[in-house]
């Protein structure tokens, strides 16, 4: 293989998901103690602004254009759909 094509600095990456945020620092410390681990980084989850999503925009367009219906019950909904 041509030397310009190979990446000798490429490293394997392992992603851990830790649901209990109070354990993140302990998990990070434990990972650092493993042989061969070059670095440990913690990435906090991003908060998504739902008003910027395509689904939200489509839903608001439905509301503005009267494409939203209300039913008092499941039976009422089926009566509206099936007539």
FITITI-818127 format. One record per atom (N, C-alpha, C): residue number from 1; residue in one letter; atom name; x, y, z. Coordinates in nm, 4 decimals, padded with zeros to 6 digits, always signed. Layout:
REM FITITI-818127
nr;rest;atom;c1;c2;c3
NUM;A;CA;X;Y;Z
...
REM end
This chain:
REM FITITI-818127
nr;rest;atom;c1;c2;c3
1;X;N;+00.0842;-00.1178;+00.0000
1;X;CA;+00.0000;+00.0000;+00.0000
1;X;C;+00.0889;+00.1244;+00.0000
2;X;N;+00.0482;+00.2251;-00.0686
2;X;CA;+00.1231;+00.3503;-00.0809
2;X;C;+00.1278;+00.4217;+00.0548
3;X;N;+00.2443;+00.4715;+00.0974
3;X;CA;+00.2568;+00.5361;+00.2283
3;X;C;+00.1628;+00.6555;+00.2478
4;X;N;+00.1279;+00.7247;+00.1414
4;X;CA;+00.0394;+00.8403;+00.1546
4;X;C;-00.1045;+00.7986;+00.1844
5;X;N;-00.1383;+00.6730;+00.1578
5;X;CA;-00.2750;+00.6256;+00.1767
5;X;C;-00.2961;+00.5709;+00.3169
6;X;N;-00.1954;+00.5131;+00.3770
6;X;CA;-00.2111;+00.4534;+00.5093
6;X;C;-00.2112;+00.5614;+00.6165
7;X;N;-00.2849;+00.5348;+00.7240
7;X;CA;-00.2899;+00.6259;+00.8378
7;X;C;-00.2357;+00.5505;+00.9583
8;X;N;-00.1089;+00.5712;+00.9861
8;X;CA;-00.0446;+00.4975;+01.0954
8;X;C;-00.0899;+00.5476;+01.2331
9;X;N;-00.1580;+00.6619;+01.2378
9;X;CA;-00.2050;+00.7165;+01.3648
9;X;C;-00.3495;+00.6800;+01.3947
10;X;N;-00.4138;+00.6024;+01.3088
10;X;CA;-00.5528;+00.5642;+01.3302
10;X;C;-00.5632;+00.4773;+01.4554
11;X;N;-00.6635;+00.5047;+01.5365
11;X;CA;-00.6841;+00.4284;+01.6592
11;X;C;-00.8275;+00.3784;+01.6650
12;X;N;-00.8457;+00.2658;+01.7281
12;X;CA;-00.9798;+00.2142;+01.7503
12;X;C;-01.0498;+00.3046;+01.8527
13;X;N;-01.1804;+00.3192;+01.8382
13;X;CA;-01.2589;+00.4023;+01.9295
13;X;C;-01.3692;+00.3175;+01.9902
14;X;N;-01.3856;+00.3284;+02.1198
14;X;CA;-01.4930;+00.2593;+02.1913
14;X;C;-01.5825;+00.3665;+02.2521
15;X;N;-01.7133;+00.3534;+02.2326
15;X;CA;-01.8090;+00.4494;+02.2877
15;X;C;-01.8858;+00.3803;+02.3999
16;X;N;-01.8844;+00.4407;+02.5168
16;X;CA;-01.9594;+00.3893;+02.6312
16;X;C;-02.0750;+00.4837;+02.6600
17;X;N;-02.1912;+00.4289;+02.6902
17;X;CA;-02.3040;+00.5108;+02.7321
17;X;C;-02.3287;+00.4828;+02.8794
18;X;N;-02.3214;+00.5884;+02.9609
18;X;CA;-02.3374;+00.5746;+03.1054
18;X;C;-02.4633;+00.6501;+03.1460
19;X;N;-02.5729;+00.5784;+03.1737
19;X;CA;-02.6986;+00.6457;+03.2052
19;X;C;-02.6964;+00.7221;+03.3376
20;X;N;-02.6187;+00.6751;+03.4346
20;X;CA;-02.6096;+00.7420;+03.5649
20;X;C;-02.4948;+00.8423;+03.5609
21;X;N;-02.5283;+00.9703;+03.5487
21;X;CA;-02.4257;+01.0737;+03.5319
21;X;C;-02.3299;+01.0812;+03.6508
22;X;N;-02.3737;+01.0363;+03.7676
22;X;CA;-02.2863;+01.0411;+03.8850
22;X;C;-02.1704;+00.9413;+03.8738
23;X;N;-02.1800;+00.8437;+03.7830
23;X;CA;-02.0751;+00.7433;+03.7666
23;X;C;-01.9747;+00.7775;+03.6570
24;X;N;-01.9996;+00.8835;+03.5814
24;X;CA;-01.9159;+00.9162;+03.4661
24;X;C;-01.7699;+00.9341;+03.5055
25;X;N;-01.7425;+01.0079;+03.6114
25;X;CA;-01.6023;+01.0320;+03.6491
25;X;C;-01.5331;+00.9024;+03.6911
26;X;N;-01.6043;+00.8117;+03.7581
26;X;CA;-01.5451;+00.6843;+03.7991
26;X;C;-01.5164;+00.5959;+03.6781
27;X;N;-01.6086;+00.5943;+03.5825
27;X;CA;-01.5881;+00.5154;+03.4603
27;X;C;-01.4699;+00.5723;+03.3828
28;X;N;-01.4598;+00.7034;+03.3778
28;X;CA;-01.3482;+00.7685;+03.3083
28;X;C;-01.2154;+00.7301;+03.3735
29;X;N;-01.2088;+00.7343;+03.5059
29;X;CA;-01.0860;+00.6962;+03.5777
29;X;C;-01.0505;+00.5503;+03.5515
30;X;N;-01.1504;+00.4629;+03.5528
30;X;CA;-01.1263;+00.3203;+03.5306
30;X;C;-01.0727;+00.2966;+03.3894
31;X;N;-01.1268;+00.3675;+03.2916
31;X;CA;-01.0809;+00.3514;+03.1535
31;X;C;-00.9368;+00.3972;+03.1368
32;X;N;-00.8992;+00.5039;+03.2065
32;X;CA;-00.7622;+00.5545;+03.1989
32;X;C;-00.6613;+00.4537;+03.2522
33;X;N;-00.7047;+00.3672;+03.3439
33;X;CA;-00.6143;+00.2694;+03.4034
33;X;C;-00.5910;+00.1486;+03.3134
34;X;N;-00.6705;+00.1331;+03.2075
34;X;CA;-00.6551;+00.0192;+03.1180
34;X;C;-00.5298;+00.0333;+03.0332
35;X;N;-00.4586;-00.0748;+03.0176
35;X;CA;-00.3376;-00.0748;+02.9377
35;X;C;-00.3714;-00.0443;+02.7920
36;X;N;-00.2951;+00.0452;+02.7322
36;X;CA;-00.3128;+00.0776;+02.5917
36;X;C;-00.4100;+00.1912;+02.5635
37;X;N;-00.4750;+00.2453;+02.6656
37;X;CA;-00.5694;+00.3559;+02.6446
37;X;C;-00.4902;+00.4851;+02.6337
38;X;N;-00.5024;+00.5521;+02.5193
38;X;CA;-00.4267;+00.6751;+02.4938
38;X;C;-00.4964;+00.7975;+02.5506
39;X;N;-00.6286;+00.8012;+02.5436
39;X;CA;-00.7012;+00.9166;+02.5969
39;X;C;-00.8449;+00.8773;+02.6272
40;X;N;-00.9049;+00.9507;+02.7182
40;X;CA;-01.0454;+00.9301;+02.7542
40;X;C;-01.1120;+01.0671;+02.7508
41;X;N;-01.2195;+01.0782;+02.6728
41;X;CA;-01.2922;+01.2045;+02.6623
41;X;C;-01.4376;+01.1818;+02.6970
42;X;N;-01.4961;+01.2776;+02.7664
42;X;CA;-01.6377;+01.2712;+02.8014
42;X;C;-01.7115;+01.3723;+02.7161
43;X;N;-01.8156;+01.3260;+02.6500
43;X;CA;-01.8975;+01.4141;+02.5677
43;X;C;-02.0387;+01.4151;+02.6252
44;X;N;-02.0822;+01.5314;+02.6680
44;X;CA;-02.2167;+01.5422;+02.7232
44;X;C;-02.3171;+01.5457;+02.6088
45;X;N;-02.4367;+01.4895;+02.6319
45;X;CA;-02.5371;+01.4890;+02.5258
45;X;C;-02.5812;+01.6311;+02.4904
46;X;N;-02.6057;+01.6520;+02.3608
46;X;CA;-02.6520;+01.7824;+02.3147
46;X;C;-02.8014;+01.7939;+02.3396
47;X;N;-02.8427;+01.9129;+02.3799
47;X;CA;-02.9853;+01.9376;+02.3920
47;X;C;-03.0339;+01.9880;+02.2575
48;X;N;-03.1366;+01.9243;+02.2059
48;X;CA;-03.1892;+01.9593;+02.0753
48;X;C;-03.3061;+02.0555;+02.0910
49;X;N;-03.3020;+02.1638;+02.0166
49;X;CA;-03.4138;+02.2572;+02.0137
49;X;C;-03.5176;+02.1992;+01.9189
50;X;N;-03.6235;+02.1433;+01.9758
50;X;CA;-03.7235;+02.0737;+01.8954
50;X;C;-03.7895;+02.1660;+01.7938
51;X;N;-03.7930;+02.2956;+01.8221
51;X;CA;-03.8590;+02.3885;+01.7293
51;X;C;-03.7812;+02.4048;+01.5991
52;X;N;-03.6586;+02.3555;+01.5946
52;X;CA;-03.5762;+02.3641;+01.4729
52;X;C;-03.5857;+02.2387;+01.3866
53;X;N;-03.6544;+02.1353;+01.4343
53;X;CA;-03.6603;+02.0087;+01.3609
53;X;C;-03.7648;+02.0138;+01.2501
54;X;N;-03.7440;+01.9330;+01.1487
54;X;CA;-03.8361;+01.9279;+01.0349
54;X;C;-03.9737;+01.8786;+01.0791
55;X;N;-03.9771;+01.7840;+01.1705
55;X;CA;-04.1043;+01.7304;+01.2180
55;X;C;-04.1886;+01.8355;+01.2884
56;X;N;-04.1230;+01.9162;+01.3703
56;X;CA;-04.1938;+02.0234;+01.4412
56;X;C;-04.2468;+02.1260;+01.3419
57;X;N;-04.1639;+02.1624;+01.2459
57;X;CA;-04.2065;+02.2606;+01.1459
57;X;C;-04.3244;+02.2082;+01.0646
58;X;N;-04.3224;+02.0800;+01.0297
58;X;CA;-04.4329;+02.0206;+00.9553
58;X;C;-04.5601;+02.0192;+01.0405
59;X;N;-04.5458;+01.9877;+01.1685
59;X;CA;-04.6618;+01.9860;+01.2581
59;X;C;-04.7222;+02.1254;+01.2721
60;X;N;-04.6387;+02.2265;+01.2858
60;X;CA;-04.6887;+02.3637;+01.2974
60;X;C;-04.7559;+02.4083;+01.1676
61;X;N;-04.7055;+02.3605;+01.0546
61;X;CA;-04.7686;+02.3900;+00.9264
61;X;C;-04.9071;+02.3255;+00.9212
62;X;N;-04.9183;+02.2035;+00.9731
62;X;CA;-05.0488;+02.1372;+00.9802
62;X;C;-05.1460;+02.2175;+01.0659
63;X;N;-05.1004;+02.2673;+01.1804
63;X;CA;-05.1853;+02.3464;+01.2690
63;X;C;-05.2310;+02.4739;+01.1973
64;X;N;-05.1376;+02.5455;+01.1346
64;X;CA;-05.1707;+02.6708;+01.0653
64;X;C;-05.2703;+02.6492;+00.9515
65;X;N;-05.2630;+02.5338;+00.8871
65;X;CA;-05.3483;+02.5067;+00.7718
65;X;C;-05.4705;+02.4216;+00.8049
66;X;N;-05.5002;+02.4067;+00.9333
66;X;CA;-05.6222;+02.3380;+00.9747
66;X;C;-05.6241;+02.1887;+00.9508
67;X;N;-05.5081;+02.1257;+00.9456
67;X;CA;-05.5019;+01.9810;+00.9229
67;X;C;-05.4861;+01.9044;+01.0537
68;X;N;-05.5492;+01.9562;+01.1614
68;X;CA;-05.5427;+01.8928;+01.2926
68;X;C;-05.6857;+01.8663;+01.3377
69;X;N;-05.7100;+01.7484;+01.3880
69;X;CA;-05.8445;+01.7080;+01.4267
69;X;C;-05.8462;+01.6695;+01.5736
70;X;N;-05.9640;+01.6742;+01.6326
70;X;CA;-05.9793;+01.6405;+01.7734
70;X;C;-06.0845;+01.5309;+01.7857
71;X;N;-06.0584;+01.4362;+01.8734
71;X;CA;-06.1562;+01.3309;+01.9021
71;X;C;-06.1695;+01.3186;+02.0533
72;X;N;-06.2915;+01.2966;+02.0992
72;X;CA;-06.3167;+01.2833;+02.2430
72;X;C;-06.2836;+01.1434;+02.2947
73;X;N;-06.2754;+01.0471;+02.2039
73;X;CA;-06.2449;+00.9101;+02.2427
73;X;C;-06.1961;+00.8347;+02.1186
74;X;N;-06.1567;+00.7117;+02.1392
74;X;CA;-06.1143;+00.6281;+02.0275
74;X;C;-06.2333;+00.6017;+01.9359
75;X;N;-06.3501;+00.5767;+01.9951
75;X;CA;-06.4698;+00.5533;+01.9143
75;X;C;-06.5023;+00.6764;+01.8299
76;X;N;-06.4918;+00.7945;+01.8906
76;X;CA;-06.5163;+00.9190;+01.8180
76;X;C;-06.4166;+00.9346;+01.7027
77;X;N;-06.2916;+00.9000;+01.7272
77;X;CA;-06.1898;+00.9087;+01.6227
77;X;C;-06.2244;+00.8179;+01.5044
78;X;N;-06.2606;+00.6921;+01.5343
78;X;CA;-06.2949;+00.6003;+01.4262
78;X;C;-06.4211;+00.6452;+01.3524
79;X;N;-06.5159;+00.7027;+01.4242
79;X;CA;-06.6360;+00.7540;+01.3585
79;X;C;-06.5996;+00.8673;+01.2626
80;X;N;-06.5055;+00.9527;+01.3018
80;X;CA;-06.4621;+01.0622;+01.2143
80;X;C;-06.3874;+01.0084;+01.0919
81;X;N;-06.3053;+00.9064;+01.1135
81;X;CA;-06.2243;+00.8525;+01.0035
81;X;C;-06.3101;+00.7705;+00.9089
82;X;N;-06.3906;+00.6799;+00.9629
82;X;CA;-06.4657;+00.5859;+00.8810
82;X;C;-06.6054;+00.6358;+00.8424
83;X;N;-06.6511;+00.7370;+00.9153
83;X;CA;-06.7810;+00.7968;+00.8811
83;X;C;-06.8959;+00.7298;+00.9415
REM end
